[in-house]
């Protein structure tokens, strides 16, 4: 079985080539709230990341995982 290395970076999401990004989201009173560091990804998605997470059923609860396909973004 082949495994890929996991690299952790504090660089802007706009400046790294990656197959996946892991972003923090917390639970807010009206749905998921983006954690610090998600701004570049939200901007790349034209400010729709929180709304997309809500549409996918994300709540921001602890240990929740939501996959968001990004296509060419």
CORJOPE-V376358 format. One record per residue. N is the residue number from 1. RES is the residue in one small letter. PSI is psi in whole degrees, 0 to 359 (none if undefined). Layout:
BEGIN
N,RES,PSI
N,RES,PSI
END
This chain:
BEGIN
1,x,133
2,x,135
3,x,149
4,x,145
5,x,150
6,x,121
7,x,132
8,x,134
9,x,148
10,x,8
11,x,161
12,x,141
13,x,336
14,x,340
15,x,3
16,x,147
17,x,125
18,x,152
19,x,338
20,x,150
21,x,140
22,x,121
23,x,145
24,x,139
25,x,137
26,x,164
27,x,123
28,x,174
29,x,335
30,x,20
31,x,192
32,x,144
33,x,130
34,x,136
35,x,166
36,x,139
37,x,349
38,x,359
39,x,317
40,x,320
41,x,317
42,x,317
43,x,320
44,x,335
45,x,23
46,x,37
47,x,20
48,x,8
49,x,311
50,x,318
51,x,323
52,x,316
53,x,317
54,x,315
55,x,331
56,x,359
57,x,8
58,x,145
59,x,339
60,x,7
61,x,154
62,x,139
63,x,7
64,x,141
65,x,129
66,x,127
67,x,132
68,x,112
69,x,136
70,x,354
71,x,232
72,x,0
73,x,none
END
